[in-house]
């Protein structure tokens, strides 16, 4: 076997292909990232290394500076007030990474006093990886001593249906959902499958494994040209429906890099957005270093908004990370830092217009709240109206958004 990657994982994938034939790319990506024993996210990192962070394969906003967690805590206080100070007020973080964002959120709530919120707050982390849960528990150790404050669940469906009052949010979760890859060939939409030949993984185009793939594009009013390749994230729609179903009253914040559908499936992305990350370097080859590298794609926020709307969520607003932080007083937060210090420049990194500040978007939805005017949506960049129009069924709206670096 000449294929590179985690040996037991690649052997498991090859065995499945040999037994059942070529597998849809979505299955390959699922095994590479989430195989119960050998998947990239499921097994512990090697001793002395980290998977996420400055010395890992990639970093997230919470690795840069606590300011995002501080802003989310401030936004949660406002949502708590809109809801009439419920007891408990539950914050659910889905895909919590190393637990740093939870740590920053809880620390900010404690530092701010937060009125009675500290007494009423319940923080739930949704995490199915035992390896990641162990890391989260290390970072949240001081908060685990407070009875009932922090708890874990394996998946969003473990929450009581229509029973959560508060805030549900995710940060860089959906970009790592396994996706279908499709390509228009000879005027026909086909799907990318993965085969194993001559000691390596190879691609082949076959008929669609799921009719929902063609329906996904039709629903968005999109006709792709011949040769166009892209990704379709069906799991994201199902996930959003589960999120909406678990919420009784409150808000949902989805933070990730991505675009409105018109931008994501535009001519500038005719080869898709799939990227792999290892040691801070990017690659477009998912068939090497299998299980040893992260794989991500950009998020279709239009379809998320539509899925939420169909499941009972109302669209509150759509903005980018820079605008969200500005609305929640990031200038005041930065003003408390020592000028020219490493912490000062780290905080600015989250606001860079040609970096994380505009690359990351924030979709806000709500349920059983009357037109909440949230501070995080005070400043809305020009592309927000495009998502709003499209999510209401008007596919002609589009934006000219430009996107820079990822993560």
C-alpha positions as CSV (number, residue, x, y, z in Angstrom):
1,X,0.0,0.0,0.0
2,X,1.6,3.3,-1.1
3,X,-1.2,5.6,0.1
4,X,0.0,7.9,2.8
5,X,-1.9,8.6,6.0
6,X,-2.7,6.9,9.3
7,X,-2.1,3.2,8.5
8,X,-5.1,1.7,10.4
9,X,-7.4,4.4,9.0
10,X,-6.3,4.0,5.4
11,X,-6.6,0.2,5.7
12,X,-10.2,0.6,7.0
13,X,-11.1,2.8,4.1
14,X,-9.5,0.5,1.5
15,X,-11.3,-2.5,3.1
16,X,-14.7,-0.8,2.7
17,X,-14.0,0.2,-0.9
18,X,-12.8,-3.3,-1.8
19,X,-16.0,-4.8,-0.2
20,X,-18.6,-2.3,-1.5
21,X,-17.0,-0.5,-4.4
22,X,-16.2,3.3,-4.8
23,X,-17.5,5.4,-1.9
24,X,-19.0,8.9,-2.2
25,X,-16.5,11.5,-1.1
26,X,-18.8,12.4,1.8
27,X,-18.2,9.0,3.2
28,X,-14.4,9.2,2.7
29,X,-14.3,12.6,4.5
30,X,-16.4,11.3,7.3
31,X,-14.0,8.4,7.9
32,X,-10.9,10.5,7.5
33,X,-12.1,13.0,10.2
34,X,-14.5,11.0,12.4
35,X,-13.7,7.3,12.2
36,X,-14.5,6.2,15.8
37,X,-10.9,5.0,16.5
38,X,-8.6,6.5,13.9
39,X,-10.3,9.7,12.6
40,X,-8.4,13.0,12.7
41,X,-10.7,14.5,15.4
42,X,-11.4,11.3,17.3
43,X,-8.0,10.1,18.4
44,X,-5.8,11.9,20.9
45,X,-3.0,14.0,19.5
46,X,0.5,12.6,19.8
47,X,2.3,13.3,23.0
48,X,3.8,16.8,23.1
49,X,1.8,18.1,20.2
50,X,-1.6,19.8,19.7
51,X,-4.0,19.6,16.8
52,X,-5.6,23.1,17.2
53,X,-3.5,26.1,18.1
54,X,-0.5,28.2,17.1
55,X,1.8,25.1,17.0
56,X,-1.0,22.8,15.6
57,X,-2.4,22.2,12.1
58,X,-4.6,25.3,12.3
59,X,-5.8,27.9,14.8
60,X,-9.2,29.4,15.6
61,X,-10.3,32.8,16.9
62,X,-10.2,31.6,20.5
63,X,-6.5,30.7,20.1
64,X,-5.8,34.2,19.0
65,X,-7.3,36.2,21.9
66,X,-10.1,35.9,24.5
67,X,-12.0,38.9,23.0
68,X,-14.5,36.8,21.0
69,X,-15.5,35.0,24.2
70,X,-15.8,38.3,26.0
71,X,-18.0,39.7,23.2
72,X,-20.2,36.5,23.2
73,X,-20.7,36.8,26.9
74,X,-21.8,40.4,26.5
75,X,-24.2,39.4,23.7
76,X,-25.6,36.6,25.9
77,X,-26.4,39.1,28.7
78,X,-28.5,41.1,26.2
79,X,-30.3,38.0,25.0
80,X,-30.9,37.0,28.6
81,X,-32.6,40.3,29.2
82,X,-34.8,40.0,26.1
83,X,-35.9,36.6,27.4
84,X,-36.9,38.0,30.7
85,X,-34.0,36.5,32.8
86,X,-35.1,32.8,32.6
87,X,-33.9,30.3,35.1
88,X,-31.9,28.5,33.9
89,X,-30.4,30.5,31.0
90,X,-28.7,27.8,29.0
91,X,-25.7,28.3,26.7
92,X,-25.0,25.4,24.3
93,X,-21.7,25.4,22.5
94,X,-21.6,23.0,19.6
95,X,-18.2,21.8,18.5
96,X,-16.2,23.5,21.3
97,X,-12.7,22.7,20.1
98,X,-10.3,22.8,23.0
99,X,-12.8,24.5,25.3
100,X,-11.0,27.9,25.1
101,X,-14.1,29.8,23.9
102,X,-16.1,28.3,26.8
103,X,-13.3,29.3,29.2
104,X,-13.2,32.8,27.9
105,X,-17.0,33.1,28.0
106,X,-17.3,31.9,31.6
107,X,-14.4,34.1,32.7
108,X,-16.0,37.1,31.1
109,X,-19.3,36.4,32.8
110,X,-17.6,36.2,36.1
111,X,-15.5,39.3,35.6
112,X,-18.5,41.3,34.5
113,X,-20.6,40.3,37.4
114,X,-23.5,39.6,35.0
115,X,-26.2,40.2,37.7
116,X,-28.1,37.1,38.4
117,X,-26.9,35.4,35.3
118,X,-24.0,33.7,37.1
119,X,-26.5,31.9,39.3
120,X,-28.9,31.0,36.5
121,X,-26.3,30.1,33.9
122,X,-25.9,26.5,32.6
123,X,-23.2,25.9,30.0
124,X,-23.5,22.7,27.8
125,X,-20.7,21.5,25.5
126,X,-21.7,19.3,22.6
127,X,-18.8,17.0,21.9
128,X,-18.6,13.4,20.6
129,X,-14.9,13.0,20.5
130,X,-13.5,11.6,23.8
131,X,-10.1,13.0,23.0
132,X,-11.4,16.5,22.5
133,X,-13.6,16.3,25.6
134,X,-10.6,15.4,27.7
135,X,-8.8,18.5,26.5
136,X,-11.9,20.7,27.1
137,X,-12.1,19.4,30.7
138,X,-8.5,20.4,31.3
139,X,-9.2,23.9,30.2
140,X,-12.4,24.2,32.1
141,X,-11.2,22.6,35.3
142,X,-11.8,25.6,37.6
143,X,-15.5,25.8,36.4
144,X,-16.2,22.1,36.9
145,X,-16.1,22.6,40.7
146,X,-19.3,24.7,40.4
147,X,-22.2,22.2,40.7
148,X,-24.3,22.1,37.6
149,X,-22.6,24.9,35.7
150,X,-20.8,22.9,33.0
151,X,-21.9,19.7,31.4
152,X,-21.3,17.7,28.2
153,X,-23.6,15.9,25.7
154,X,-22.5,13.8,22.7
155,X,-24.8,15.4,20.1
156,X,-27.4,18.1,19.6
157,X,-30.2,15.5,19.6
158,X,-29.4,14.7,23.2
159,X,-30.9,18.1,24.2
160,X,-34.6,17.9,25.2
161,X,-36.7,18.7,22.1
162,X,-38.1,22.3,22.2
163,X,-36.8,22.6,25.8
164,X,-33.8,24.9,25.7
165,X,-34.1,28.6,26.7
166,X,-31.0,30.7,26.0
167,X,-28.3,30.8,23.4
168,X,-27.0,28.0,21.1
169,X,-23.8,28.8,19.2
170,X,-21.0,27.2,17.2
171,X,-17.6,28.5,16.1
172,X,-15.9,26.8,13.1
173,X,-18.0,23.7,13.3
174,X,-19.9,23.4,10.1
175,X,-16.8,23.9,7.9
176,X,-15.6,20.4,9.1
177,X,-18.9,18.6,8.3
178,X,-18.4,15.9,5.6
179,X,-19.6,17.2,2.2
180,X,-20.6,15.7,-1.1
181,X,-18.4,16.9,-4.0
182,X,-20.2,17.3,-7.3
183,X,-19.2,18.2,-10.8
184,X,-21.1,19.1,-14.0
185,X,-19.9,16.8,-16.8
186,X,-21.4,16.8,-20.2
187,X,-24.3,18.9,-18.9
188,X,-25.1,16.3,-16.2
189,X,-24.6,16.8,-12.5
190,X,-22.4,13.9,-11.2
191,X,-20.9,13.1,-7.9
192,X,-17.3,12.5,-6.9
193,X,-16.6,9.0,-5.6
194,X,-13.4,7.6,-4.2
195,X,-11.8,4.4,-5.5
196,X,-8.6,2.6,-4.7
197,X,-6.3,1.6,-7.5
198,X,-2.6,0.8,-7.8
199,X,-2.0,1.5,-4.1
200,X,-3.6,5.0,-4.0
201,X,-7.0,6.7,-3.7
202,X,-8.4,8.0,-7.0
203,X,-11.5,9.9,-7.9
204,X,-14.2,8.9,-10.4
205,X,-17.5,10.7,-11.4
206,X,-20.6,8.6,-11.0
207,X,-24.4,9.2,-10.8
208,X,-25.6,11.1,-7.7
209,X,-25.9,9.0,-4.6
210,X,-28.7,11.1,-3.3
211,X,-31.3,13.0,-5.3
212,X,-31.3,15.7,-2.7
213,X,-28.0,17.0,-4.2
214,X,-29.7,18.2,-7.4
215,X,-32.6,19.5,-5.4
216,X,-30.3,21.5,-3.2
217,X,-29.0,23.5,-6.2
218,X,-32.5,23.8,-7.8
219,X,-33.9,25.2,-4.6
220,X,-31.3,28.0,-4.7
221,X,-32.1,28.7,-8.4
222,X,-28.6,27.8,-9.5
223,X,-27.5,26.4,-12.9
224,X,-23.9,25.5,-12.9
225,X,-21.8,25.5,-16.1
226,X,-20.1,22.5,-17.6
227,X,-16.9,21.5,-15.7
228,X,-17.9,23.3,-12.5
229,X,-17.0,21.5,-9.3
230,X,-18.2,22.3,-5.9
231,X,-19.3,20.9,-2.5
232,X,-22.8,20.4,-1.1
233,X,-23.2,20.2,2.7
234,X,-26.4,18.3,3.3
235,X,-25.5,17.5,6.9
236,X,-25.5,21.2,7.7
237,X,-29.2,21.5,6.8
238,X,-30.1,18.6,9.0
239,X,-28.0,19.9,11.8
240,X,-29.7,23.3,11.7
241,X,-33.1,21.6,11.8
242,X,-32.0,19.7,15.0
243,X,-30.7,23.0,16.5
244,X,-34.0,24.7,15.8
245,X,-35.9,21.7,17.2
246,X,-34.0,21.8,20.5
247,X,-34.6,25.6,21.1
248,X,-37.7,26.7,22.9
249,X,-36.9,30.4,23.2
250,X,-33.7,32.3,22.4
251,X,-31.1,32.8,19.8
252,X,-28.7,30.7,17.5
253,X,-25.3,32.1,16.5
254,X,-23.4,30.4,13.8
255,X,-19.8,31.6,13.3
256,X,-17.7,30.3,10.4
257,X,-16.1,31.2,7.2
258,X,-18.4,31.1,4.2
259,X,-20.7,33.1,1.9
260,X,-24.2,33.6,0.7
261,X,-25.1,30.9,-1.9
262,X,-24.8,33.4,-4.8
263,X,-21.1,34.0,-3.8
264,X,-20.2,30.5,-2.8
265,X,-21.5,29.0,-6.1
266,X,-20.2,31.9,-8.2
267,X,-17.7,31.8,-11.1
268,X,-14.7,32.6,-8.8
269,X,-15.1,29.3,-7.0
270,X,-15.5,26.9,-10.0
271,X,-13.2,24.3,-8.4
272,X,-14.9,24.4,-5.0
273,X,-13.5,25.4,-1.6
274,X,-12.1,22.2,-0.1
275,X,-8.8,22.7,1.7
276,X,-6.7,20.5,3.9
277,X,-4.6,21.8,6.8
278,X,-1.4,20.3,8.4
279,X,1.2,22.3,10.3
280,X,-0.3,25.6,9.3
281,X,0.1,24.7,5.6
282,X,-2.7,24.2,3.1
283,X,-3.2,21.6,0.5
284,X,-6.0,20.7,-2.0
285,X,-5.2,17.0,-1.9
286,X,-7.4,15.1,0.5
287,X,-6.0,11.7,-0.6
288,X,-2.6,12.1,1.1
289,X,-1.9,12.3,4.8
290,X,-5.4,10.7,5.3
291,X,-6.4,11.1,8.9
292,X,-3.3,13.2,9.6
293,X,-4.7,16.5,8.3
294,X,-7.8,18.6,8.7
295,X,-10.3,19.0,5.9
296,X,-12.7,21.9,5.5
297,X,-15.0,23.7,3.1
298,X,-16.7,27.1,3.2
299,X,-20.3,27.3,4.5
300,X,-23.4,28.1,2.5
301,X,-25.1,30.6,4.9
302,X,-28.1,31.0,2.6
303,X,-29.1,27.4,2.9
304,X,-28.5,27.5,6.7
305,X,-30.9,30.4,7.0
306,X,-33.5,28.7,4.8
307,X,-33.2,25.4,6.8
308,X,-33.6,27.4,10.1
309,X,-36.6,29.3,8.7
310,X,-38.3,26.0,7.7
311,X,-37.6,24.6,11.2
312,X,-39.1,27.6,13.1
313,X,-36.2,30.1,13.4
314,X,-36.5,33.7,12.3
315,X,-33.5,35.4,10.6
316,X,-32.2,38.1,13.0
317,X,-29.2,39.2,10.9
318,X,-26.0,38.4,9.1
319,X,-22.7,40.1,9.6
320,X,-19.0,39.5,9.8
321,X,-16.7,39.0,12.8
322,X,-15.3,42.6,12.6
323,X,-18.7,44.2,12.6
324,X,-20.0,41.8,15.3
325,X,-17.2,42.7,17.6
326,X,-17.5,46.4,16.9
327,X,-21.2,46.4,17.8
328,X,-20.3,44.8,21.1
329,X,-17.7,47.4,22.0
330,X,-14.5,45.8,20.9
331,X,-12.8,49.3,20.8
332,X,-13.3,49.6,24.5
333,X,-12.0,46.1,25.1
334,X,-8.9,46.8,23.1
335,X,-8.5,50.1,24.8
336,X,-7.9,48.3,28.1
337,X,-4.9,46.5,26.6
338,X,-1.4,47.8,26.7
339,X,-0.7,49.5,23.4
340,X,1.9,47.7,21.2
341,X,1.7,44.6,23.4
342,X,1.4,41.1,22.0
343,X,-2.2,40.9,23.4
344,X,-3.0,44.2,21.6
345,X,-1.9,43.0,18.2
346,X,-3.5,39.6,18.8
347,X,-6.9,41.3,19.4
348,X,-6.5,43.4,16.2
349,X,-5.8,40.1,14.3
350,X,-9.5,39.2,14.8
351,X,-10.6,42.4,13.2
352,X,-8.4,42.5,10.1
353,X,-10.6,43.5,7.1
354,X,-8.5,41.3,4.8
355,X,-8.2,38.4,7.2
356,X,-10.3,37.0,10.1
357,X,-12.4,40.2,10.5
358,X,-14.2,39.7,7.1
359,X,-13.6,36.1,6.3
360,X,-15.6,34.9,9.3
361,X,-19.4,35.5,9.1
362,X,-22.0,35.3,11.9
363,X,-25.5,34.2,11.2
364,X,-28.0,35.1,13.9
365,X,-31.4,33.5,14.2
366,X,-34.0,33.6,16.9
367,X,-37.2,31.8,18.1
368,X,-40.1,33.1,20.2
369,X,-38.5,36.6,20.5
370,X,-40.1,39.7,19.1
371,X,-37.7,41.5,16.7
372,X,-34.6,41.4,19.0
373,X,-32.3,44.3,18.3
374,X,-28.9,42.8,19.2
375,X,-25.8,44.9,19.7
376,X,-23.7,42.4,17.7
377,X,-25.8,43.3,14.6
378,X,-25.5,47.1,15.0
379,X,-23.1,47.2,12.1
380,X,-24.1,45.2,9.0
381,X,-21.8,45.0,6.0
382,X,-23.3,45.4,2.6
383,X,-23.6,41.6,1.8
384,X,-26.1,41.1,4.7
385,X,-29.1,42.2,2.6
386,X,-28.3,39.6,0.0
387,X,-28.6,36.7,2.5
388,X,-31.8,38.3,3.9
389,X,-33.4,38.5,0.5
390,X,-32.4,35.0,-0.5
391,X,-33.5,33.4,2.7
392,X,-37.0,34.9,2.0
393,X,-37.1,33.1,-1.3
394,X,-35.8,35.8,-3.7
395,X,-32.8,34.2,-5.4
396,X,-31.9,37.2,-7.5
397,X,-30.2,39.0,-4.7
398,X,-26.4,38.8,-4.7
399,X,-23.3,40.4,-3.3
400,X,-19.8,41.3,-4.4
401,X,-18.1,40.2,-1.2
402,X,-14.4,39.5,-1.3
403,X,-12.9,37.0,1.0
404,X,-9.3,36.7,2.2
405,X,-7.5,34.2,4.4
406,X,-9.3,31.4,6.2
407,X,-9.1,30.6,9.9
